[in-house]
Amino acid sequence: MSSSALPNSGPAAPSVRRSGLTWWKALVTGAVGAAVVNLIVLAVAKLAGASLIVLDGGEEHPVTVGGVIGASVVPLVVGTGVALLMALWKPVFLRIAQYVGGGLALLSVAGPLSSGADGGTVAALSLMHITLGMAVVTTLKLHRRRH
């Protein structure tokens, strides 16, 4: 029998190396990235003289570092976490979640726009919502590359 007739006798096929991140690395990267960018936006808004106070029902609510971190991390981890779990069942949910998550974050810009805050605060909060949407899309893309 010749060597060409033996199965797997040729050179080994190169292994496929995936460039995507594991689910937990993607979540951590996205959450930290969104929080850092939004904290930078907060610092720039503060330096630019924005009041960083939102009026809601006649009450003043200051925009704080803790609030920015919580509002950046929690929605991203919960939303993308659910999407990653659903993708274990059907991988198409990663792509769907990119559109839905990014779209919801963009729709949430309506909150700051209707908050009655000063222009600098509205601009900063709107940019933070857009940043979160971009972080959701990017986080899921980082994991999608793995599949």
C-alpha positions, 0 to 999 in steps of 0.5 A: 500500500502506498503512503498516499493511500493512508488517511492523514498521511500528508502534512498536517493541516494548519490549525485555525487560530481564532482571533475573538475573545472568550465570553468573559474576556469580551464582557470584561473588555467591553464593560471596562472600556465603556466605563473608562470612556464614559468617565473621560466624557464626564471629566471633560464635561466637568472641565467644560463647565457643564452642571452635570445635574439632571432635573427629574420631577422637580428634583436635582440629581447629580451625575456622579462617578459611581452613577456613570460606572454603574450605568455603563457596566450594568446594562452592558454586562446584563444585555450582552451576557444574555445575548452570549447565553442565547448564542450558545443555543443559536449563534445568530443571536450575537448578530441580532443582539448587536443590532438590538443593543446598539439600537436601544442605546441610541434610542435611550439618548431621548432621555438626556435630550428631554431631561431639561439639563443644560447643554453641556450636561445633555451633550455629555449624557447623550455621548455616554449613551452612544458610547454604551451602544458602541461598546455593546456592538464592539463587545459582541463583535469581539466574541463573534470573531471566535466563532 
